[in-house]
Amino acid sequence: MTSELQAQPSPDEVDGILAAWRALLPKADLTPLSVFSRVSRLARHLDVARRVAFSKVDLEPWSFDVLSALRRAGEPFALTPGALMQLSLVSSGTMTNRIDRLEERGLVRRTDHPEDRRAILVILTEAGKQAADAAITELMQTERQWLGEMPQADVEILANHLRTILRPFDNPTR
């Protein structure tokens, strides 16, 4: 690990929380609290930043989730509602409502599935593609600023550590 990550940064609010707990429970291992309190606080800040970034292109986080799933699917930018449900971790009714709202705005359209007469596909329109691209561009500008002067090697180390922590949640059977 590089010296930037090893150097002691100035204290943050979590340090105050940890100090209070150490005074009450001097023998407790507070290492998990030192990590996950910061992750939790960062997640709240990220949620706000994402809402702001997406609002600049007239989207909400849920609409970006659907549009970006379709965009990442590649040509022809189409998925079934069931696949979108799995990617977004929402119920069938919620996904139907989301698709309806995006279709009203001209960002997606429904079409018959070419291989399964009982199914439909949700297809990203050109306007939806432009909205998804604008939203990810806006978000990446914001998140790049957050990383600030952190060297790329440190960013990769941090990403790998977070991947290790998240893996059991993303792949619970492994």
VMD Tcl script that builds the backbone (N, CA, C; Angstrom):
set m [mol new atoms 522]
animate dup $m
set s [atomselect $m all]
$s set {name element resname resid chain x y z} {
  {N N MET 1 A 0.839 -1.170 0.000}
  {CA C MET 1 A 0.000 0.000 0.000}
  {C C MET 1 A 0.885 1.235 0.000}
  {N N THR 2 A 0.457 2.258 -0.713}
  {CA C THR 2 A 1.290 3.439 -0.818}
  {C C THR 2 A 1.204 4.291 0.436}
  {N N SER 3 A 2.145 5.231 0.536}
  {CA C SER 3 A 2.238 6.048 1.739}
  {C C SER 3 A 1.002 6.907 1.945}
  {N N GLU 4 A 0.276 7.274 0.861}
  {CA C GLU 4 A -0.922 8.105 1.025}
  {C C GLU 4 A -1.970 7.398 1.874}
  {N N LEU 5 A -2.152 6.107 1.674}
  {CA C LEU 5 A -3.144 5.381 2.453}
  {C C LEU 5 A -2.623 5.060 3.849}
  {N N GLN 6 A -1.323 4.958 4.028}
  {CA C GLN 6 A -0.761 4.631 5.328}
  {C C GLN 6 A -0.632 5.865 6.222}
  {N N ALA 7 A -0.493 7.036 5.646}
  {CA C ALA 7 A -0.361 8.253 6.435}
  {C C ALA 7 A -1.649 8.494 7.206}
  {N N GLN 8 A -1.523 9.027 8.403}
  {CA C GLN 8 A -2.691 9.310 9.218}
  {C C GLN 8 A -3.376 10.584 8.734}
  {N N PRO 9 A -4.568 10.461 8.179}
  {CA C PRO 9 A -5.283 11.665 7.750}
  {C C PRO 9 A -5.832 12.413 8.966}
  {N N SER 10 A -6.302 13.621 8.726}
  {CA C SER 10 A -6.892 14.377 9.829}
  {C C SER 10 A -8.165 13.652 10.284}
  {N N PRO 11 A -8.489 13.786 11.564}
  {CA C PRO 11 A -9.649 13.069 12.115}
  {C C PRO 11 A -10.959 13.445 11.423}
  {N N ASP 12 A -11.882 12.497 11.400}
  {CA C ASP 12 A -13.211 12.751 10.860}
  {C C ASP 12 A -14.246 12.472 11.954}
  {N N GLU 13 A -15.509 12.550 11.614}
  {CA C GLU 13 A -16.557 12.341 12.614}
  {C C GLU 13 A -16.565 10.921 13.154}
  {N N VAL 14 A -16.190 9.971 12.339}
  {CA C VAL 14 A -16.150 8.579 12.799}
  {C C VAL 14 A -15.098 8.425 13.891}
  {N N ASP 15 A -13.995 9.141 13.802}
  {CA C ASP 15 A -12.982 9.077 14.857}
  {C C ASP 15 A -13.578 9.487 16.197}
  {N N GLY 16 A -14.448 10.482 16.205}
  {CA C GLY 16 A -15.113 10.893 17.433}
  {C C GLY 16 A -16.020 9.805 17.985}
  {N N ILE 17 A -16.734 9.134 17.097}
  {CA C ILE 17 A -17.609 8.025 17.510}
  {C C ILE 17 A -16.768 6.902 18.106}
  {N N LEU 18 A -15.673 6.573 17.438}
  {CA C LEU 18 A -14.797 5.499 17.911}
  {C C LEU 18 A -14.191 5.847 19.273}
  {N N ALA 19 A -13.773 7.087 19.452}
  {CA C ALA 19 A -13.190 7.506 20.734}
  {C C ALA 19 A -14.198 7.343 21.862}
  {N N ALA 20 A -15.435 7.701 21.591}
  {CA C ALA 20 A -16.472 7.556 22.624}
  {C C ALA 20 A -16.687 6.085 22.981}
  {N N TRP 21 A -16.732 5.219 21.976}
  {CA C TRP 21 A -16.903 3.788 22.245}
  {C C TRP 21 A -15.681 3.195 22.947}
  {N N ARG 22 A -14.503 3.642 22.564}
  {CA C ARG 22 A -13.291 3.135 23.237}
  {C C ARG 22 A -13.295 3.486 24.715}
  {N N ALA 23 A -13.785 4.674 25.035}
  {CA C ALA 23 A -13.866 5.081 26.439}
  {C C ALA 23 A -14.847 4.196 27.197}
  {N N LEU 24 A -15.921 3.782 26.546}
  {CA C LEU 24 A -16.931 2.948 27.200}
  {C C LEU 24 A -16.554 1.469 27.189}
  {N N LEU 25 A -15.926 1.022 26.102}
  {CA C LEU 25 A -15.587 -0.394 25.921}
  {C C LEU 25 A -14.118 -0.512 25.513}
  {N N PRO 26 A -13.198 -0.292 26.449}
  {CA C PRO 26 A -11.776 -0.238 26.086}
  {C C PRO 26 A -11.214 -1.537 25.504}
  {N N LYS 27 A -11.843 -2.671 25.751}
  {CA C LYS 27 A -11.319 -3.944 25.254}
  {C C LYS 27 A -11.973 -4.376 23.934}
  {N N ALA 28 A -12.950 -3.631 23.470}
  {CA C ALA 28 A -13.676 -4.015 22.251}
  {C C ALA 28 A -12.835 -3.739 21.012}
  {N N ASP 29 A -12.946 -4.647 20.048}
  {CA C ASP 29 A -12.309 -4.438 18.745}
  {C C ASP 29 A -13.278 -3.621 17.886}
  {N N LEU 30 A -12.949 -2.374 17.689}
  {CA C LEU 30 A -13.825 -1.469 16.946}
  {C C LEU 30 A -13.440 -1.336 15.477}
  {N N THR 31 A -12.570 -2.210 15.016}
  {CA C THR 31 A -12.113 -2.142 13.632}
  {C C THR 31 A -13.275 -2.186 12.638}
  {N N PRO 32 A -14.219 -3.129 12.786}
  {CA C PRO 32 A -15.325 -3.132 11.821}
  {C C PRO 32 A -16.115 -1.813 11.835}
  {N N LEU 33 A -16.324 -1.250 13.009}
  {CA C LEU 33 A -17.044 0.019 13.114}
  {C C LEU 33 A -16.286 1.139 12.413}
  {N N SER 34 A -14.961 1.106 12.511}
  {CA C SER 34 A -14.160 2.151 11.855}
  {C C SER 34 A -14.287 2.093 10.335}
  {N N VAL 35 A -14.487 0.897 9.797}
  {CA C VAL 35 A -14.629 0.736 8.348}
  {C C VAL 35 A -16.065 0.998 7.909}
  {N N PHE 36 A -17.001 0.285 8.512}
  {CA C PHE 36 A -18.367 0.323 8.003}
  {C C PHE 36 A -19.106 1.612 8.347}
  {N N SER 37 A -18.720 2.284 9.385}
  {CA C SER 37 A -19.309 3.608 9.641}
  {C C SER 37 A -18.918 4.572 8.532}
  {N N ARG 38 A -17.687 4.483 8.101}
  {CA C ARG 38 A -17.245 5.346 7.000}
  {C C ARG 38 A -17.916 4.956 5.685}
  {N N VAL 39 A -18.046 3.665 5.434}
  {CA C VAL 39 A -18.720 3.215 4.219}
  {C C VAL 39 A -20.177 3.686 4.236}
  {N N SER 40 A -20.834 3.568 5.375}
  {CA C SER 40 A -22.224 3.994 5.494}
  {C C SER 40 A -22.379 5.491 5.254}
  {N N ARG 41 A -21.501 6.275 5.852}
  {CA C ARG 41 A -21.544 7.724 5.656}
  {C C ARG 41 A -21.271 8.079 4.191}
  {N N LEU 42 A -20.309 7.402 3.599}
  {CA C LEU 42 A -19.987 7.648 2.200}
  {C C LEU 42 A -21.180 7.292 1.306}
  {N N ALA 43 A -21.857 6.198 1.624}
  {CA C ALA 43 A -23.020 5.785 0.833}
  {C C ALA 43 A -24.112 6.852 0.878}
  {N N ARG 44 A -24.316 7.454 2.027}
  {CA C ARG 44 A -25.326 8.521 2.112}
  {C C ARG 44 A -24.921 9.718 1.265}
  {N N HIS 45 A -23.648 10.094 1.338}
  {CA C HIS 45 A -23.169 11.208 0.507}
  {C C HIS 45 A -23.278 10.860 -0.978}
  {N N LEU 46 A -22.950 9.634 -1.331}
  {CA C LEU 46 A -23.032 9.193 -2.721}
  {C C LEU 46 A -24.471 9.230 -3.214}
  {N N ASP 47 A -25.403 8.816 -2.386}
  {CA C ASP 47 A -26.816 8.850 -2.765}
  {C C ASP 47 A -27.249 10.275 -3.095}
  {N N VAL 48 A -26.865 11.228 -2.262}
  {CA C VAL 48 A -27.204 12.633 -2.518}
  {C C VAL 48 A -26.539 13.110 -3.799}
  {N N ALA 49 A -25.263 12.800 -3.979}
  {CA C ALA 49 A -24.531 13.237 -5.174}
  {C C ALA 49 A -25.143 12.643 -6.437}
  {N N ARG 50 A -25.562 11.395 -6.367}
  {CA C ARG 50 A -26.177 10.764 -7.529}
  {C C ARG 50 A -27.510 11.418 -7.866}
  {N N ARG 51 A -28.281 11.714 -6.850}
  {CA C ARG 51 A -29.563 12.392 -7.090}
  {C C ARG 51 A -29.340 13.739 -7.779}
  {N N VAL 52 A -28.337 14.475 -7.313}
  {CA C VAL 52 A -28.026 15.777 -7.906}
  {C C VAL 52 A -27.548 15.595 -9.351}
  {N N ALA 53 A -26.628 14.662 -9.568}
  {CA C ALA 53 A -26.099 14.434 -10.921}
  {C C ALA 53 A -27.210 14.013 -11.878}
  {N N PHE 54 A -28.064 13.100 -11.446}
  {CA C PHE 54 A -29.125 12.617 -12.320}
  {C C PHE 54 A -30.183 13.692 -12.557}
  {N N SER 55 A -30.439 14.520 -11.551}
  {CA C SER 55 A -31.446 15.573 -11.736}
  {C C SER 55 A -31.001 16.577 -12.795}
  {N N LYS 56 A -29.699 16.733 -12.983}
  {CA C LYS 56 A -29.191 17.658 -14.014}
  {C C LYS 56 A -29.582 17.206 -15.415}
  {N N VAL 57 A -29.872 15.919 -15.563}
  {CA C VAL 57 A -30.305 15.404 -16.864}
  {C C VAL 57 A -31.747 14.883 -16.782}
  {N N ASP 58 A -32.489 15.401 -15.795}
  {CA C ASP 58 A -33.911 15.107 -15.620}
  {C C ASP 58 A -34.204 13.619 -15.397}
  {N N LEU 59 A -33.345 12.975 -14.598}
  {CA C LEU 59 A -33.576 11.583 -14.219}
  {C C LEU 59 A -33.576 11.460 -12.701}
  {N N GLU 60 A -34.102 10.351 -12.241}
  {CA C GLU 60 A -34.027 9.977 -10.836}
  {C C GLU 60 A -33.164 8.714 -10.757}
  {N N PRO 61 A -32.669 8.385 -9.557}
  {CA C PRO 61 A -31.826 7.184 -9.461}
  {C C PRO 61 A -32.488 5.922 -10.008}
  {N N TRP 62 A -33.764 5.712 -9.734}
  {CA C TRP 62 A -34.437 4.508 -10.228}
  {C C TRP 62 A -34.484 4.491 -11.753}
  {N N SER 63 A -34.714 5.666 -12.373}
  {CA C SER 63 A -34.788 5.684 -13.831}
  {C C SER 63 A -33.411 5.431 -14.442}
  {N N PHE 64 A -32.367 5.962 -13.791}
  {CA C PHE 64 A -31.022 5.679 -14.274}
  {C C PHE 64 A -30.723 4.186 -14.161}
  {N N ASP 65 A -31.157 3.547 -13.082}
  {CA C ASP 65 A -30.912 2.108 -12.923}
  {C C ASP 65 A -31.463 1.318 -14.112}
  {N N VAL 66 A -32.681 1.633 -14.498}
  {CA C VAL 66 A -33.301 0.907 -15.616}
  {C C VAL 66 A -32.619 1.247 -16.937}
  {N N LEU 67 A -32.430 2.537 -17.188}
  {CA C LEU 67 A -31.810 2.948 -18.450}
  {C C LEU 67 A -30.382 2.418 -18.571}
  {N N SER 68 A -29.638 2.466 -17.475}
  {CA C SER 68 A -28.246 2.003 -17.551}
  {C C SER 68 A -28.172 0.489 -17.712}
  {N N ALA 69 A -29.120 -0.244 -17.136}
  {CA C ALA 69 A -29.136 -1.700 -17.345}
  {C C ALA 69 A -29.356 -2.015 -18.823}
  {N N LEU 70 A -30.277 -1.293 -19.437}
  {CA C LEU 70 A -30.526 -1.490 -20.870}
  {C C LEU 70 A -29.315 -1.076 -21.703}
  {N N ARG 71 A -28.706 0.028 -21.340}
  {CA C ARG 71 A -27.531 0.525 -22.082}
  {C C ARG 71 A -26.377 -0.470 -21.998}
  {N N ARG 72 A -26.141 -0.999 -20.795}
  {CA C ARG 72 A -25.038 -1.950 -20.598}
  {C C ARG 72 A -25.296 -3.283 -21.289}
  {N N ALA 73 A -26.551 -3.572 -21.590}
  {CA C ALA 73 A -26.889 -4.838 -22.253}
  {C C ALA 73 A -26.317 -4.890 -23.664}
  {N N GLY 74 A -25.961 -3.742 -24.221}
  {CA C GLY 74 A -25.417 -3.709 -25.580}
  {C C GLY 74 A -26.508 -3.831 -26.622}
  {N N GLU 75 A -26.105 -3.688 -27.874}
  {CA C GLU 75 A -27.064 -3.753 -28.987}
  {C C GLU 75 A -27.876 -5.029 -28.872}
  {N N PRO 76 A -29.157 -4.979 -29.018}
  {CA C PRO 76 A -30.020 -3.855 -29.371}
  {C C PRO 76 A -30.563 -3.096 -28.148}
  {N N PHE 77 A -29.852 -3.129 -27.034}
  {CA C PHE 77 A -30.239 -2.409 -25.814}
  {C C PHE 77 A -31.631 -2.820 -25.357}
  {N N ALA 78 A -31.838 -4.124 -25.212}
  {CA C ALA 78 A -33.150 -4.669 -24.866}
  {C C ALA 78 A -33.006 -5.756 -23.809}
  {N N LEU 79 A -33.956 -5.769 -22.877}
  {CA C LEU 79 A -34.031 -6.806 -21.858}
  {C C LEU 79 A -35.499 -7.088 -21.560}
  {N N THR 80 A -35.758 -8.246 -21.000}
  {CA C THR 80 A -37.118 -8.539 -20.548}
  {C C THR 80 A -37.368 -7.803 -19.234}
  {N N PRO 81 A -38.628 -7.559 -18.910}
  {CA C PRO 81 A -38.921 -6.965 -17.611}
  {C C PRO 81 A -38.382 -7.817 -16.448}
  {N N GLY 82 A -38.414 -9.127 -16.615}
  {CA C GLY 82 A -37.884 -10.016 -15.578}
  {C C GLY 82 A -36.395 -9.811 -15.347}
  {N N ALA 83 A -35.646 -9.662 -16.438}
  {CA C ALA 83 A -34.205 -9.405 -16.303}
  {C C ALA 83 A -33.973 -8.060 -15.637}
  {N N LEU 84 A -34.772 -7.055 -15.999}
  {CA C LEU 84 A -34.637 -5.738 -15.366}
  {C C LEU 84 A -34.971 -5.812 -13.882}
  {N N MET 85 A -35.974 -6.621 -13.534}
  {CA C MET 85 A -36.322 -6.808 -12.114}
  {C C MET 85 A -35.138 -7.374 -11.333}
  {N N GLN 86 A -34.501 -8.377 -11.887}
  {CA C GLN 86 A -33.364 -8.998 -11.210}
  {C C GLN 86 A -32.199 -8.033 -11.061}
  {N N LEU 87 A -31.931 -7.256 -12.079}
  {CA C LEU 87 A -30.823 -6.311 -12.028}
  {C C LEU 87 A -31.095 -5.160 -11.060}
  {N N SER 88 A -32.374 -4.786 -10.937}
  {CA C SER 88 A -32.733 -3.650 -10.086}
  {C C SER 88 A -33.175 -4.058 -8.684}
  {N N LEU 89 A -33.365 -5.349 -8.468}
  {CA C LEU 89 A -33.793 -5.862 -7.165}
  {C C LEU 89 A -35.118 -5.244 -6.717}
  {N N VAL 90 A -36.092 -5.212 -7.637}
  {CA C VAL 90 A -37.413 -4.693 -7.312}
  {C C VAL 90 A -38.470 -5.710 -7.702}
  {N N SER 91 A -39.698 -5.485 -7.220}
  {CA C SER 91 A -40.804 -6.398 -7.509}
  {C C SER 91 A -41.321 -6.195 -8.931}
  {N N SER 92 A -42.147 -7.133 -9.365}
  {CA C SER 92 A -42.744 -7.071 -10.695}
  {C C SER 92 A -43.592 -5.813 -10.844}
  {N N GLY 93 A -44.410 -5.514 -9.848}
  {CA C GLY 93 A -45.265 -4.334 -9.909}
  {C C GLY 93 A -44.463 -3.046 -9.985}
  {N N THR 94 A -43.391 -2.986 -9.205}
  {CA C THR 94 A -42.532 -1.797 -9.234}
  {C C THR 94 A -41.884 -1.639 -10.595}
  {N N MET 95 A -41.400 -2.732 -11.173}
  {CA C MET 95 A -40.757 -2.641 -12.481}
  {C C MET 95 A -41.765 -2.242 -13.548}
  {N N THR 96 A -42.965 -2.790 -13.492}
  {CA C THR 96 A -43.994 -2.410 -14.463}
  {C C THR 96 A -44.258 -0.915 -14.393}
  {N N ASN 97 A -44.369 -0.387 -13.186}
  {CA C ASN 97 A -44.586 1.048 -12.999}
  {C C ASN 97 A -43.429 1.860 -13.569}
  {N N ARG 98 A -42.209 1.398 -13.326}
  {CA C ARG 98 A -41.037 2.116 -13.836}
  {C C ARG 98 A -40.996 2.110 -15.354}
  {N N ILE 99 A -41.271 0.972 -15.940}
  {CA C ILE 99 A -41.272 0.880 -17.403}
  {C C ILE 99 A -42.360 1.789 -17.974}
  {N N ASP 100 A -43.545 1.771 -17.357}
  {CA C ASP 100 A -44.635 2.644 -17.811}
  {C C ASP 100 A -44.195 4.109 -17.810}
  {N N ARG 101 A -43.585 4.537 -16.726}
  {CA C ARG 101 A -43.176 5.934 -16.591}
  {C C ARG 101 A -42.089 6.302 -17.602}
  {N N LEU 102 A -41.138 5.392 -17.812}
  {CA C LEU 102 A -40.079 5.659 -18.793}
  {C C LEU 102 A -40.627 5.643 -20.219}
  {N N GLU 103 A -41.600 4.766 -20.465}
  {CA C GLU 103 A -42.211 4.706 -21.789}
  {C C GLU 103 A -42.998 5.992 -22.075}
  {N N GLU 104 A -43.702 6.511 -21.082}
  {CA C GLU 104 A -44.435 7.775 -21.241}
  {C C GLU 104 A -43.492 8.920 -21.628}
  {N N ARG 105 A -42.262 8.867 -21.130}
  {CA C ARG 105 A -41.279 9.915 -21.427}
  {C C ARG 105 A -40.519 9.657 -22.733}
  {N N GLY 106 A -40.788 8.520 -23.366}
  {CA C GLY 106 A -40.126 8.212 -24.633}
  {C C GLY 106 A -38.705 7.701 -24.462}
  {N N LEU 107 A -38.361 7.226 -23.263}
  {CA C LEU 107 A -36.998 6.759 -23.008}
  {C C LEU 107 A -36.838 5.262 -23.264}
  {N N VAL 108 A -37.959 4.518 -23.208}
  {CA C VAL 108 A -37.969 3.092 -23.543}
  {C C VAL 108 A -39.248 2.814 -24.324}
  {N N ARG 109 A -39.260 1.658 -24.973}
  {CA C ARG 109 A -40.492 1.192 -25.606}
  {C C ARG 109 A -40.582 -0.311 -25.414}
  {N N ARG 110 A -41.791 -0.793 -25.415}
  {CA C ARG 110 A -42.023 -2.231 -25.317}
  {C C ARG 110 A -42.242 -2.798 -26.715}
  {N N THR 111 A -41.791 -4.036 -26.892}
  {CA C THR 111 A -42.026 -4.730 -28.159}
  {C C THR 111 A -42.163 -6.218 -27.861}
  {N N ASP 112 A -42.780 -6.939 -28.756}
  {CA C ASP 112 A -42.897 -8.388 -28.593}
  {C C ASP 112 A -41.520 -9.028 -28.644}
  {N N HIS 113 A -41.334 -10.050 -27.837}
  {CA C HIS 113 A -40.081 -10.801 -27.845}
  {C C HIS 113 A -40.044 -11.641 -29.115}
  {N N PRO 114 A -38.972 -11.564 -29.892}
  {CA C PRO 114 A -38.936 -12.283 -31.172}
  {C C PRO 114 A -38.874 -13.804 -31.031}
  {N N GLU 115 A -38.464 -14.305 -29.869}
  {CA C GLU 115 A -38.299 -15.753 -29.704}
  {C C GLU 115 A -39.320 -16.369 -28.758}
  {N N ASP 116 A -40.110 -15.533 -28.057}
  {CA C ASP 116 A -41.070 -16.041 -27.089}
  {C C ASP 116 A -42.332 -15.187 -27.186}
  {N N ARG 117 A -43.381 -15.767 -27.793}
  {CA C ARG 117 A -44.608 -15.001 -28.031}
  {C C ARG 117 A -45.284 -14.560 -26.739}
  {N N ARG 118 A -44.953 -15.186 -25.618}
  {CA C ARG 118 A -45.572 -14.809 -24.347}
  {C C ARG 118 A -44.845 -13.665 -23.665}
  {N N ALA 119 A -43.669 -13.305 -24.142}
  {CA C ALA 119 A -42.830 -12.310 -23.463}
  {C C ALA 119 A -42.734 -11.013 -24.267}
  {N N ILE 120 A -42.292 -9.984 -23.566}
  {CA C ILE 120 A -42.001 -8.716 -24.229}
  {C C ILE 120 A -40.563 -8.323 -23.921}
  {N N LEU 121 A -40.080 -7.405 -24.708}
  {CA C LEU 121 A -38.773 -6.804 -24.460}
  {C C LEU 121 A -38.965 -5.318 -24.203}
  {N N VAL 122 A -38.133 -4.787 -23.335}
  {CA C VAL 122 A -38.076 -3.355 -23.113}
  {C C VAL 122 A -36.833 -2.884 -23.851}
  {N N ILE 123 A -37.005 -1.922 -24.743}
  {CA C ILE 123 A -35.914 -1.456 -25.592}
  {C C ILE 123 A -35.619 0.005 -25.279}
  {N N LEU 124 A -34.358 0.310 -25.156}
  {CA C LEU 124 A -33.897 1.672 -24.932}
  {C C LEU 124 A -34.054 2.465 -26.225}
  {N N THR 125 A -34.722 3.602 -26.139}
  {CA C THR 125 A -34.852 4.471 -27.319}
  {C C THR 125 A -33.591 5.325 -27.446}
  {N N GLU 126 A -33.487 6.034 -28.547}
  {CA C GLU 126 A -32.348 6.934 -28.722}
  {C C GLU 126 A -32.340 7.998 -27.625}
  {N N ALA 127 A -33.507 8.508 -27.267}
  {CA C ALA 127 A -33.586 9.501 -26.180}
  {C C ALA 127 A -33.156 8.881 -24.850}
  {N N GLY 128 A -33.516 7.624 -24.628}
  {CA C GLY 128 A -33.098 6.932 -23.415}
  {C C GLY 128 A -31.596 6.710 -23.380}
  {N N LYS 129 A -31.041 6.369 -24.528}
  {CA C LYS 129 A -29.590 6.183 -24.632}
  {C C LYS 129 A -28.871 7.486 -24.332}
  {N N GLN 130 A -29.341 8.576 -24.891}
  {CA C GLN 130 A -28.724 9.877 -24.640}
  {C C GLN 130 A -28.841 10.267 -23.165}
  {N N ALA 131 A -29.992 9.981 -22.558}
  {CA C ALA 131 A -30.179 10.299 -21.136}
  {C C ALA 131 A -29.236 9.473 -20.266}
  {N N ALA 132 A -29.113 8.191 -20.558}
  {CA C ALA 132 A -28.211 7.324 -19.782}
  {C C ALA 132 A -26.768 7.785 -19.925}
  {N N ASP 133 A -26.369 8.112 -21.140}
  {CA C ASP 133 A -24.998 8.560 -21.376}
  {C C ASP 133 A -24.715 9.890 -20.675}
  {N N ALA 134 A -25.676 10.806 -20.732}
  {CA C ALA 134 A -25.498 12.100 -20.065}
  {C C ALA 134 A -25.417 11.920 -18.547}
  {N N ALA 135 A -26.243 11.030 -18.005}
  {CA C ALA 135 A -26.255 10.799 -16.556}
  {C C ALA 135 A -24.944 10.173 -16.082}
  {N N ILE 136 A -24.439 9.187 -16.808}
  {CA C ILE 136 A -23.189 8.549 -16.366}
  {C C ILE 136 A -22.028 9.521 -16.506}
  {N N THR 137 A -22.056 10.359 -17.526}
  {CA C THR 137 A -21.000 11.360 -17.690}
  {C C THR 137 A -21.012 12.339 -16.522}
  {N N GLU 138 A -22.172 12.815 -16.154}
  {CA C GLU 138 A -22.320 13.744 -15.027}
  {C C GLU 138 A -21.869 13.079 -13.728}
  {N N LEU 139 A -22.272 11.839 -13.528}
  {CA C LEU 139 A -21.898 11.126 -12.308}
  {C C LEU 139 A -20.391 10.897 -12.226}
  {N N MET 140 A -19.771 10.520 -13.340}
  {CA C MET 140 A -18.333 10.254 -13.315}
  {C C MET 140 A -17.539 11.526 -13.020}
  {N N GLN 141 A -18.016 12.669 -13.485}
  {CA C GLN 141 A -17.339 13.930 -13.161}
  {C C GLN 141 A -17.376 14.183 -11.657}
  {N N THR 142 A -18.525 13.944 -11.046}
  {CA C THR 142 A -18.680 14.134 -9.602}
  {C C THR 142 A -17.805 13.154 -8.832}
  {N N GLU 143 A -17.871 11.887 -9.197}
  {CA C GLU 143 A -17.125 10.872 -8.456}
  {C C GLU 143 A -15.618 11.017 -8.655}
  {N N ARG 144 A -15.195 11.456 -9.813}
  {CA C ARG 144 A -13.768 11.690 -10.051}
  {C C ARG 144 A -13.271 12.773 -9.097}
  {N N GLN 145 A -14.058 13.825 -8.882}
  {CA C GLN 145 A -13.687 14.880 -7.941}
  {C C GLN 145 A -13.549 14.320 -6.528}
  {N N TRP 146 A -14.400 13.381 -6.179}
  {CA C TRP 146 A -14.330 12.785 -4.838}
  {C C TRP 146 A -13.009 12.054 -4.631}
  {N N LEU 147 A -12.527 11.418 -5.673}
  {CA C LEU 147 A -11.267 10.693 -5.537}
  {C C LEU 147 A -10.081 11.644 -5.450}
  {N N GLY 148 A -10.309 12.864 -5.887}
  {CA C GLY 148 A -9.316 13.918 -5.730}
  {C C GLY 148 A -7.948 13.536 -6.238}
  {N N GLU 149 A -6.974 13.723 -5.373}
  {CA C GLU 149 A -5.579 13.486 -5.739}
  {C C GLU 149 A -5.118 12.069 -5.411}
  {N N MET 150 A -6.058 11.178 -5.048}
  {CA C MET 150 A -5.671 9.812 -4.712}
  {C C MET 150 A -5.016 9.152 -5.924}
  {N N PRO 151 A -3.819 8.627 -5.760}
  {CA C PRO 151 A -3.151 7.967 -6.890}
  {C C PRO 151 A -3.967 6.779 -7.418}
  {N N GLN 152 A -3.872 6.544 -8.714}
  {CA C GLN 152 A -4.629 5.465 -9.342}
  {C C GLN 152 A -4.352 4.118 -8.682}
  {N N ALA 153 A -3.133 3.866 -8.285}
  {CA C ALA 153 A -2.804 2.595 -7.625}
  {C C ALA 153 A -3.595 2.442 -6.328}
  {N N ASP 154 A -3.754 3.526 -5.576}
  {CA C ASP 154 A -4.518 3.476 -4.331}
  {C C ASP 154 A -6.006 3.277 -4.610}
  {N N VAL 155 A -6.493 3.898 -5.677}
  {CA C VAL 155 A -7.892 3.715 -6.059}
  {C C VAL 155 A -8.145 2.238 -6.373}
  {N N GLU 156 A -7.225 1.623 -7.094}
  {CA C GLU 156 A -7.381 0.209 -7.446}
  {C C GLU 156 A -7.315 -0.681 -6.209}
  {N N ILE 157 A -6.441 -0.362 -5.272}
  {CA C ILE 157 A -6.350 -1.130 -4.025}
  {C C ILE 157 A -7.655 -1.012 -3.246}
  {N N LEU 158 A -8.160 0.211 -3.126}
  {CA C LEU 158 A -9.421 0.431 -2.419}
  {C C LEU 158 A -10.551 -0.329 -3.103}
  {N N ALA 159 A -10.639 -0.254 -4.412}
  {CA C ALA 159 A -11.687 -0.969 -5.153}
  {C C ALA 159 A -11.589 -2.474 -4.923}
  {N N ASN 160 A -10.385 -3.015 -4.898}
  {CA C ASN 160 A -10.207 -4.450 -4.657}
  {C C ASN 160 A -10.625 -4.844 -3.247}
  {N N HIS 161 A -10.297 -4.016 -2.265}
  {CA C HIS 161 A -10.715 -4.313 -0.887}
  {C C HIS 161 A -12.240 -4.271 -0.756}
  {N N LEU 162 A -12.861 -3.280 -1.374}
  {CA C LEU 162 A -14.321 -3.186 -1.316}
  {C C LEU 162 A -14.965 -4.367 -2.036}
  {N N ARG 163 A -14.378 -4.796 -3.150}
  {CA C ARG 163 A -14.875 -5.974 -3.871}
  {C C ARG 163 A -14.846 -7.202 -2.969}
  {N N THR 164 A -13.772 -7.357 -2.211}
  {CA C THR 164 A -13.648 -8.496 -1.297}
  {C C THR 164 A -14.763 -8.479 -0.254}
  {N N ILE 165 A -15.066 -7.303 0.266}
  {CA C ILE 165 A -16.118 -7.188 1.272}
  {C C ILE 165 A -17.494 -7.449 0.655}
  {N N LEU 166 A -17.720 -6.955 -0.562}
  {CA C LEU 166 A -19.031 -7.074 -1.202}
  {C C LEU 166 A -19.313 -8.449 -1.803}
  {N N ARG 167 A -18.285 -9.172 -2.167}
  {CA C ARG 167 A -18.465 -10.440 -2.893}
  {C C ARG 167 A -19.479 -11.380 -2.238}
  {N N PRO 168 A -19.444 -11.594 -0.920}
  {CA C PRO 168 A -20.435 -12.513 -0.341}
  {C C PRO 168 A -21.882 -12.027 -0.491}
  {N N PHE 169 A -22.084 -10.730 -0.566}
  {CA C PHE 169 A -23.438 -10.203 -0.749}
  {C C PHE 169 A -23.900 -10.336 -2.192}
  {N N ASP 170 A -22.981 -10.149 -3.122}
  {CA C ASP 170 A -23.312 -10.253 -4.544}
  {C C ASP 170 A -23.423 -11.695 -5.015}
  {N N ASN 171 A -22.677 -12.595 -4.375}
  {CA C ASN 171 A -22.665 -14.008 -4.734}
  {C C ASN 171 A -22.876 -14.859 -3.478}
  {N N PRO 172 A -24.077 -14.835 -2.904}
  {CA C PRO 172 A -24.276 -15.511 -1.613}
  {C C PRO 172 A -24.055 -17.012 -1.627}
  {N N THR 173 A -24.074 -17.670 -2.794}
  {CA C THR 173 A -23.894 -19.120 -2.837}
  {C C THR 173 A -22.436 -19.523 -2.968}
  {N N ARG 174 A -21.545 -18.564 -3.199}
  {CA C ARG 174 A -20.134 -18.910 -3.379}
  {C C ARG 174 A -19.436 -19.012 -2.062}
}
mol reanalyze $m
mol bondsrecalc $m
mol representation Tube
mol addrep $m
